[in-house]
């Protein structure tokens, strides 16, 4: 009975200690959470055997790291306290030692303790967490704004405001399919260090600048996520969401689409390269020069061979994941293009499908709109599909001017 009376005070002491730990983060823990090292082995992403969160590269990520660490410690203290008292009571006051059960039915002190103390713990945990969440949502006063569009299965980036405004590109997985293999087949090439974490075009941003991301999608829900930045924002068709980050370190940082979005979900990584202000300005100048060089005159008349050569590259970068290199599609999932009545029929219908998409039909999947491609790319890929495999369409060539007219 004497020990039983000590239980409320013991529980109260443990709980108050846990609440105090949650409300204040020691300096050494904050310092450890905020220090960025090359623990990721140079990949900028997850590494085998890593037991904790990735080293944070932003203030928000550091706060998340600290909250995670200390809330886990709060949970550990509560776990040890509750089960310690429970097992102590079971073994120390068992019947075989002659102890008899207590006869009291309620205790005002206990009732107050287990009501007030959990409340204090929740408040102690909620206050720092709320402060961080509010900070995560504050996208005001951004230096650069980038629109991020998720699509099956790649990312589109448009620099909307700030230095680099007007830059636009698609970012595709660059890991060769020979490293991936196929169901029932082993990969034919050795996998690299950044297997499934590398892209053909990285997002480039300057260090110590606030980057606002405006996210959306053109088919299904995707999610843009970089763990080292403490960023995870859904990209939802028909909606616009935003988030931000401000990297305090230069380097390459990697993430993935973290929303299950289809069969190629694992093949749409995110790579952000953070550089100095001077390097960023140089990248912007080079990128705009590259875009100007690649910009095609939509009034130019192309030969069929030119369009087929260009279209094959466009198809490999954007279409092969669903429709396959042989044009056979995925049985029961993605429609074949080899022998397709849309591909071999009037070209106006195929142009319309690429520009506006197509609702799900007998294959149960939806063809997304591809209007983000240039007029020349659309004309080229349509011409390629109409002259490949067993297809021999009567209207076998599409010029960029026809796509321009269809957009209106």
N, C-alpha and C positions, 0 to 999 in steps of 0.2 A: 504493500500500500504506500509505503514511504517513497519507493522508486516511482510508482505510478503518478504521484503528485508532482514529480519532477518533469514528467513528459511535456506538459504545455510549455514550461519555461525553456526546456531544451529545444523543442521545435521552434519556439519563438526566436531563440538566439540564432539557430541555423538559418531561418528564413530571413531575418533581418540582415544577416551577413550576406546572404545571396542577393538581396535587393540592393545592398550597398555596392556589391561588386558589379551589378548590372548598371547602376546609375553612373559609375565613374570608371573610366578606362585608365589604368596606370600608364605612365609615360613610356615605360619600356615596351609595353605591348603595342602602343600606338606607333612607336618608332619602328618596331619590327614589322608591323603591318604596312607602314608607309615606305619602307626601303625596297627599291626595285633592284633585283640582281639578274644575272643571266642563268637563273635556276632552270629556265625552260630549255636549256641546251641550245639556244640559238634559233629554235623553231618558232618562238613567239606563241606557242600554243601548248596543249597538254603533252606531258611526257610520261612514259611508262614508269610506274612505281611512285608517282607523286602522291603524297598523302594529304595535301591541304589544297586550299584555293590557289589559283595562279598568283604570282607576285603582282600586286596592284600597280598600275601605271597612272592612275588618276586619284584625285582626292576622294571622290565618291567610292571608288573601289577600295581605298584604304579604310574608309568608314565601314563599308560592308564587311571587310575582313575582320575589323575589330569587333563589330557587333556579333558576327558569327562566333568568334573565339570566346567572347565573354558570355554570350547567352548559352553556349555549350557548357561553360563552366558553372553557370547558374543552375542549369539542369543537372549537372553532375553533383553539385553540392546538395540539391534537393533530393536527388536519388540516394546518395550516400546517407543523408540525414534520416530520410523516411525509412529506408530499408534497414539501416543500422539500428535505429530505435526498435523497429519491429522484430528483428532477429534477436536483439539483446533481450527484449521482453519475453520472447518465446523460450529462449534457453535459460534465462536467469530466473524466471518465475514459473517454471513448469511444475506440474502437480507432483512429479516424483521427488521434488525437493521439499515438499510439504506446503507449498504456497496454495492459498485459496483465492478464488476469483473475487474481485472487488464487488461491492454491493451497491455502489452509487449508480444512478441512472442518467444523470446529466451534470454538466459543469459549466457554469456561466463563463468562467475564464477560458476554457477550451473553446467554447462556441465563439467567443469574441476573437480569440487568437486565430482560429482557422478561417475566419471571415476577413479580418483586417490584414493579416500578414500576406495572404495571396494577393489581396488588392494592392498592397504596397509593392509586391514583387512585379505585378503586371504594370503598374505605373512606372516603376523603375526601369523596366525593359521597354515600355512603349515610348517614353520621352525621347531617348536618343534615336530610336528607330524612326519615329515620326519626323524628327529633324532631318535625318538622312533622306527619307522618302520625299519630303518637301523639296529638298535640294535637288533630287533626281528629276523632279518635274519642272524646275525653273529653267526654261529654255530661252529666257530673255537675253538681250544684248549679246547675241552670237556674232562672232567674227566672220564665220563662213556658214552658209546653209546649203545642205546637200539633200536632194530628193533621192530616196532609196526605194526602188520598185522591185518587189519579189515576183518571180515568175518561175514556172516549171521548165528547167531547174537551173536558174542563174539569177544574177542580180543586175539591175540597171541603175546607173548613177548619173544624176544631173546636178551640176553645181549651179545653184540658183542665185546666191548672193555672195558678195565678198570677192576676194582675189580668186580668179579661176572661173568666174561666172561665164556660163556658156559652154563649159566643158561637159561632154556627155559620152558615156561608153557603157558597154555591157561587160560583165565580169563572169567568165566561165571557168569551170574546173579545168586545170591544165594537166593533171595527172593522166598519162596515156592509158587508154583502155587496155593496152597489153599488160599493164601492171595490175589492173583490176580483175581481169578474168571474167568469166561468165558462169552461170549456174551449171555445175557439173564439169567445169573446165578450170584448170589451174592457170594462174597468170603466166605469161610467156616472157616477162621481163622482170628483173629485180626491182623491188619497190624502193623508192627513194626515202630520204629522211622526212620529207614533207608530204608523204603519201596522203592523198585526199585533202590536203590542207594548202594547196597551191592553186593560184588562178593565173589566167593569162593577162589580166589587167588589174592592178592593185589600186585601192583607194589611197590617195596621197594627201596628207594634211600637214600643216606646220605645227611644231611643238608649242606648247603653252598658249594655244589659241582655242577659244570656245567654238566647238563645231556642233551646230544644230543639225539633226537628222530628221527629215520629214518622211515617214514611211507609208507605203501603200502597196497594193499588189494588183496584178491584172488577171489572176485566175483563182487561186485558193489562198488560204491563210498561210503566211510564212512568218518567220521571226528572226530579226537581225540581232545577233548576239556576239559580243566580244567580252569574255570573262575578265580579262585584265583591265578593261575599262569600266567594269561594273554596269554594262549596258545590255539590256535585253528588251526589245520592243517589237510587238507583233506588227506585221504588215497585212492589212485586211482589205480585200477588194471593196471598192466603193467608199472607203473611209480613209481619213488622214490622221495619223498619230505622229507625235514627235518626241524626241529625246535628245540628249546631248552628251558630249564628253570633252574633256580638256586634258590631253596627255601631258604629263610632266616629264616624259622621257622620250627620246628618239628610239627608233627601232621598228621592227616588224611584229605586228600583233595579229593573231589568227582566231577565228571563230567559225561557227556554222549556223545554218538555219536550224533553229531549235524548236520548230513546230512541224509535226509530221505532215508532209505536204505531197506525198506520192512516192512512187517507186524509186525515184532518183533523189529522194530526200537527203541521203548521205553524201550526195555529190554536188552540193552547192555551198562550198566554203566561203568564208569572208576573210579577206586579207587587207589590213590597213597598215600603210607605211608612214610613220611619223618622221618628219625631217626638219631641218633647220629652216628659218625664214628664207635664207638665201637659196637653199636647195629647192624649196617649194616654189619660189618665184621662177627659178630655172625650169622646173618641171612644168609649170603653167605655160611658160613661153613655148617649150618644146611640144607640149600636148596640143596647143592651139595651132601650131605650125603643122603638126601631123594631121589634125582634123581638116585643116584647109587643103592639104595635099590630097587627102582621101575623098574630099567632097567632089562628087561627080555632077556634071552638068546634066540635069534630067532631060534636057532637050536633045542630048546626044543620041544618035542612032548606033546601036551596038550590033555587031555580027553575032550570029547564033553561037559560034565557037567561043567568042569572048564571054557571052552570057553564061554558057555552060561551064566554062572554067571557073568563073567567079562564083556561080551558083553552087558548084560542088563544095567550095570552101564555106559558103554561108550555110549550106545544108549540114556539113560536118560540125559546125559550131553550134547550131541552133535546133536542128531537127532530128539528128541521128539517135538521140536518147530515146525518143518515142517510136519513131518510124523505122529505125534500124538502118544500117548502111546498105542493106539489100532491098530496102523499100517494102519489106514484108510486114512491118509493124509488129505489134505484140498480140497474138491471137486472143480474142476476147477482151482486150483492153484498149489497144491503140490501132486505129484503122490502117490498113496497108495503103501505100501510095502506088505500088506496082499493080497496074490494072484498075486503079480507082476510077469510077465514072466522073468524079470531080476533076481529076487530073487529066483525063483523056477527053473530057467534054469541053464546052465553051470556056474560054479562058477568063471571061468576066466573072464567072462563079468562083473560080479559084482565087482570083484577085480579091474578091469580096470576103472570102473565108480568111485569108491572111490578114486583111485589114480589120475585120470586125469579129473574127472568131466564129465558132459554130457550137451550138448547144449539143449536149450529149445525145447520141443516137443509139444505134444497136450495140455499140461497143461500151456504152456506159461512161465514157469520158468526154470531157469538153475540150475542144480545140481553142486555145486562147488567141486573142488578137495579137498580131505581130506588127502593129503600126509603128512601133518604135524603131523598126528597121528602116533603112533609107529606101527611097523609091528604086534605086538601082539594085539594092540587095534583094528586094522583093521580086523585081522583074527577073533577076538572075536566077534565084532559087526556083521560081515557077518554071522558067525555061529549062532548067536542069532536070526537074522532075518529069517534065513532059517529053523529055528525050532520053530518059534513062530506063534501065532494066528492060521490061518488055513493052514499055509505053511508046506509042507512036501516034501522038495526038495530031489531029488535022491542023489545029491552031497551035503550032509548036514553038512559037516565039512571042515573048512579051517585052515591050520596050518600056523604059522608065516613065516616059510621057504618059503611057496608058495608066500607070499606077497613080501618077499625079492627078490625072483626070478623075480616077475612081475615088480619090480622097475627098473631093469636093462635094 
